[in-house]
Amino acid sequence: MTSQPLPFYERVDRALHDQTLQTALGRTANHFVGARSAALAALADPDALRDQARAIRAGALARLDTLLEQLADTVAARGGQVCWAEDGAAACRYIADLARDRGVKTIVKSKSMVSEEIQLNHALEQAGAEVVETDLGEYIVQLAGETPSHIVAPAIHKTREQVSKLFEQHLGMPPTDDIPTMTQVARQALRQRFLKADMGISGANFGVAESGAVVLVTNEGNGRLVTSVPRIHVAVMGIERVVASLADLGVLLQVLARSATGQRLSVYTTIVSGPARAGEPDGPDEFHLVLLDNGRSGILGSPYAEALLCIRCGACLNACPVYHSIGGHAYGGVYSGPIGAVLTPLLQPEVPDAYQLPHASSLCGACQAACPVRIALPDMLLRLRADAAASSSPAERAAIAGWRTMMNHPPLYRAGGMLAAAATRLAARGGMLKRLPPPLDAWTRARDFPAFAPRSFAELWEAQQHTSNDGE
């Protein structure tokens, strides 16, 4: 979780006025969307593939208990060890204890949003280990002392000019904003980290029940180094990410890369099946799989179970006009964009103002249209808004009840409109609408409050109808 001292609407306001952030978002806003559309259009029947992917994910959730037990048994049979972590604290404790017991001093990590969710790096540093992110975007964010702002592209909020300054400061790079040069500098710095690390930690895009395999999808190759060079490999996986078979995995991989980056397949698809066997020259001595619940089983039996279908491709973020305007950090939690506005109140309710995130949506439906497994995100955002309204303050409930009464009684509604029109016109003449008193002052800080029109639309329409009838 990211601790945010500012209220949600102030974080949004700050993001909207951050010109550097707006520049960074503007440079990438349309790239992923166009690449995704082109990649899906190249398929013979993209809609059928998405339907198949959704059915696979829904089927796995329906048999989640059985598939997880099969996965754990198969991992154990292949020489791995499994930790069932009820929450983030249990997962962090298991990994930190493992690091202490094995004398681990240096840890390398591949990109893992679930480890961000449980604040694993902080727990390991508290245990005395040095943790180095090896995904380029995560490495940039770590050097900056920040958190990821996108599920797939963690440093999307950074311009190359900002990255250049970071590398000059932390890596001694000569001034340049040439991207291949900066990438080479980071690669040289990270290569030594891989060779010295005692433990590698990865996430898991999927876990395959029938084979006990953990699947990592990357574009940089760091995932393979993290899982094979250190003597210990720990994979952290949300329990919802299990699939039944390699055949199911093949379908999901087709939609994952296309939806995330517009590629037919990511550059590296790494399938790890436990520690190195006798006679194998590569691979870790130990493999540990941490199966994390952290609230997921509670979501499974709720009206929000569909959110667990998510394969973390980031397509909904890329399609969302709100995300394009404010970036990821304004959401305050680990997961941003439309899926974050659903998951954060459910998985991280301790995030300040988490209940307000469902309102960070225009409900345009672009997120659901882009989702490779067709998650009904707008429906869940509306349901979360309703949940928040049910727990609102007495004053808010009274205001809503009054509005409902007026809407159900046309004479009251017309009288209220006439009164509001007269009152606001009078207030406008006195300049009072330029700065409304609390709690309405939040509106006039950002926009004018116009006076109501002298005549309502219904009155204008009625007059128009009379004029038309008189002219016949």
N, C-alpha and C positions, 0 to 999 in steps of 0.2 A: 504494500500500500504506500502511496505517496501522501505525506502529511502536508496539508495545504492550509496556511494560516488565513488566507483570504476566502470570503464567501464566494459561492459559485458565480453569481452574476458579476462580481468584481474580477474574478479570474477571466471570465468571458470578455469583459470590457478591456482588460489589460491586453488580452490576446488580439482583439480587434484593432488596437492602437499600436501594436508592436510591428513596426514596418519591416524589421528583419524577418520576423516570423511570416508575415504576409508575402514577402519576397520568396522565402523558401517554399511555402505552400504553393505559390503561384507557379514555380518552376516545375513542380511535380504533379499538380492537380489533375491534369488531363492525360498524363502519360500512361498511368496504370489503367484508366478507364478505356482508352483507345486500344491498348495492347490486349486487354481482356476481351473486348468485343471482337477483335480480329482473330484471336486464338479460338474462341468458341465458334465463330462463323466458319472456320476451316473444318469443323467436324461435320460428319454426314447428318447427324441428328442430335444437336446439342441439347434440345429439350428432353429427349428420351434418356440421354446420359445423366442429366441432372435429376430426373425422376428416379433413375436407378440408384444414383448416389444417395438420394434422400431415403429410399426404401432400405438401403443397406444400413444407414445410420439409425433409422428408426427400429429396424429389426435388432440391431445390436443393443440398443437401449432396452428393448422389450425383454432381452435375455441377459441383461447386464450381470446379474449375480452368477449365472452359469458360466458366462464367458470369462469373467474375472477369475473365477476359481480354476478354470481350465488354463488360463494364461499363467497364473501363479504356479500351478502344478508343473506345467511344461518348462517354465524358467528354472524351477528347482531341479527338475530332471536333467537339465543341461548344465547343472553346476552353479546356477545363480542363487542369490538370496533375495527374498521378497519381504518388504516392510509394508504393512497395512497401516497407513497414517490417517487417523480420524480427522485431524486438522493440521494447519500449518505448523503449529508448535510441535506436534509429534513428529512431523517430517523433519523439521530443522534439528530437533533433538537427536533423532536417529543418525542423521548425516554428520552432525557435529561430534557426537560420541564416536562414530566410526573414524572420523579424521583424527581425533585425539588418541584412540586406541592404536591406530596404525602409524602414529608419528608423522602425520601429514603436515607439511609446512606450506606447500604451494599447490593451488588448485586452479585448473583452467576450465572454463565453461564455454559451451556452445549456447546459442540463443535459446532461452527458455522463458516464456511468459509465465508459466506456472511457478517457476522459482522466484520471479518478481512478485507474484501474488502473495507468497508466504515470506518474503523478505529474507530469503536464504543467505544471500551474500552477507548481510549484517550479522546473522547468527554465526556464520563461519568465521567472520573477522573477530567477533567477540570470543570465539574459541581459540584464537591465536593463529589462524591460517590466513595466508594471503590469497585473495581470489582475483583472477584476471579474466575478464570477458574477452572472447576471441572472435566472435562475429564482428565485422568491421563497424557496423552501426552501433552495436552494444559497446564496443571498445571506445568509440568516440563519446558516447553518452557517459560512460564510466569516467573517462578523463575529465569530462566537463562537470562531474559531480551531479548529474541529472538522472532522470529515469526515461525509459523509452516513451515515445509519443505515438507509435504506430505498431500494430501487431506484426507486420512484416518488415517494415522499414523503420527501425527504432530511432534513427537520427534524421528523419524526414524534416524535422523542424530546424535543422542546421543548414546554413549556406556553406558552400565550399570555402568561402573566405573565412568563416568562423572555424571550420575544421583546420584550415591552414594555420591559424593562430594557435589552436590547441596543440598541433603537432610541433610547431616551433617551440612552444613553452615546455612541453612534456617530453618530446623525443629529440629535441635539438635539430629539427629539420630546417634547412635554409629556407628563406621565404619563397613560397610558390603556391599557386592555387591550381596547378596542373594535377588533375585527378589521378592519372596513372602513376605519377611520381609520389603523390601522397599515399596511394595504396601500397606501393613498393616499400615505403618507409615503415608503414604499419606492419607489413608482412615480415620484414626483417626483425622488428622488435618482438613480434609475437612468436616467431619460430623458436627463439631461445626459451620462451616460456613453456612451450610444449615439451621441449627436451628436458627441462628441469622439474616439471610438475610431478607430484606424487599421486594426485587424484584428478580425474576428469569427470565433470558433471554435465549431463545433457538433459534436455527435455525429451519429449517423445511425441512426434506427430501422430503416431498410431502404435498400438501394441497388438500383435497378431496372436489370437488365442491358440490356434491349432499348432503353431510352430514355436511359441514362446519368444518371438522376435520383437524387437523394438525398432521402429522405423524413424529415421531422421531425414528431413528434406532440407537441403541447403544449397547455396550457390557458390560457396567459397572454399569448401573442402575442410574447413576447421572442425566440422562435426566428426569427420573420420579421424583426425589427429587426436581430438579430445577423447574419443572412445577407444583408441587403439594404442597410443603411446604411453600414457601413465599406467602404473601398476594396478590402479583401482578405477573402475568406471561405475558411476552412480547415475541412473536414469530416473528422472522424476516425471510421473505421468498422472494427469487427471484421470479418474476412474472411467470417465465417459468416453475416453479416446480408444477404447478397445474395439477391434473388429474380429469377425469370426475366422476369416481365411485369407490366404494370399490372393485369391480371386477377387474378394471384396476389396482388398487393398488396391489392386490394379485399377479398379473403377475410380476409387477416391483419389488416387494419384493423378488420374487424367483431368479431374475437375479442379484439384487443388492448385497446381501450378498455373493452369490457364486462368483461374480466377484471381490468383494472387499477383502474378507478375506478367501474365500474358505469354508464358513459355509453354511449349508442349509438354515438357517435363523439366523439372529443376536440374541443374548441372550435376548435383550429387544426390542420389537416393541411397542412404546407408541403412542396411538391415543388419542389426546386431543380435546375435543369439548366444548370450552368455559369455563366460570367460574363455580364454584360449584353451584348446584341448591339447592333449599330449601330442607332440610332434608338430604343432602349429607354431611358426616362428613369430607371429604377431598376435597382439591382443592382450588384454589386461589379465592379471592373475586373479582378480576378483571382480564379479559383476553383481551389483545390487540394484533392484528395481523397487522404487518407492511408489506405491499406489495411493494417490492422495484423494481423499473425499473432500474435506473442507467445505461442507455445505451442499455438495452436489447431490447426495442421496436425498436431501430434503427437497431440492428442486424437482427431482425425478417424479415425486408423487404430487406435484403441484400443477396449477394451470400454466406454469412457465417451463414445463419439462422440455418443450420444443427448443429452448435455448441451448440445451445440451447436444443438439445435433451439430452445432457449430464446429467447423474444421479449421478455424483460425486462419482463413485465407486473407482477411482484410478487405474483401471486395465491398462490403457494406460501408466501410470507412471511405474508400475511394469514390463511392457513388454519392456520398452524403454531402449536401450543400452546407450543412452546419459544420461538419468536420473540416471542410475546405476553408471555412471562415475562421475557425478558432483553434484548429490543431488539436492535439491529443491531451496536452497537459491541463487544459481548462476543465477536463472532465474529473480530474482529481484522483482517479483510481488507476489501476494497472491497465484495465481494458477501456478503450475509448471508442468514439463513434457510436453508431446505433446499437451494436452488440454490447458495447460497454455500458450504454445507458440502461440496458436490461440486466447485465451480469453484475455490475457494481452494486446496485441496491440489494441484490440477492446474495452475492458471495462476499462482499465487503461493505456491509451496512454501516461500519464504523467510519467510513470515509465521510468527511464533512459535507453536508448538503447532498448526500447520495440520492435522497428522495426527490431532489429537483432535476436530476439528470434526464428522466423520461420527458421532461418539457423541452429539452434541447433537441427538438425534432420538428420539422415542418409537416410530418406525416405524409410526405409526398409519395412514399412507397418505392423510391429508388433503391433502398437497401434490400427490400424483399425481391425486387426484380433482378438485382445483381447477385444475390446469394445463390451459390451453387447447389445448396440443398433446400432452397425455397423456405427458409425460416420466416414465419409471419411476424416480423419484427414490429411493424406498426400496431398490430393487434395487442402485442405484449406491452408496448409503450403506453397505449391507452389504458390497459388494465392496471399497470403500475401507477398511472395518474389517478385512477379511481381508488386504488389502495391508499395513496397518499391523501386524497380528499377525505376518505373515511376517518383518517386519524388527524384531521386538521383541527385548528383551534376553535373554541366556541364562537368567537367572533366571525371566523370564516364560514362556519357552518350556518350561522344565523344569516349571513349575507347571501349564501347560496339558497337557503330556504326562502328568503324574501324574494329573490329573483325567480325561483320556481313558482311561487305564488302569483307573481305578476304575469309570468308567461302563460299560466293556466287560466287567467281571468282577463280577457281582452279589455274591458272597461278600465281596470286598474292599470293595464299596460299603457293604454292611450293617455290616461291622466298622468302617469309617471313621465311619459315622453313630453307632454306639454309642459309639465313643471320643470323638467331637466332643460328643455329648450329655453324657457324664460330665464332660469337661474344661470345657465352658462353664458347666455348673451349678456346678462347684467354683469357677471363676473369678468367677462372679456373686456367690457368697456372700462372696468376698473383695473385691468392688467393682472387680475388674480389668477388667470389660467396659465400664466407663464411659469409660475412656481407654486404648485399645489402643496398643501400641508401633508405631513406624514399621516398614514402610510402611503399616500398617493404621490409623494415627492419622487419616488423611484421612476415614475413615468416621465415627469417633466425634466428629469436630469438628462434624458436622452432624446426627448421629442416634445413637440408642442401638444397641448391638449386643446383641440378645436372646440368651439362652441357648437351646440347642437343646431341643426338646421331649423328654421322657423316652422317648416311644415314637414311632416313625416313622409316617407315613401308611400305609405298607404293613402295618405291624403292627396299626394300628387297624382297617384295612379287613379284614384277615384275622380279627381278633377279632369284627368285626361280622358277617362271613359265618358264622362258627361259631355265633354267637348266633342268627342267622336260621335256620340249618339245625336247630339244637336245638329251635327253637320249632315246627317243622313237624310 
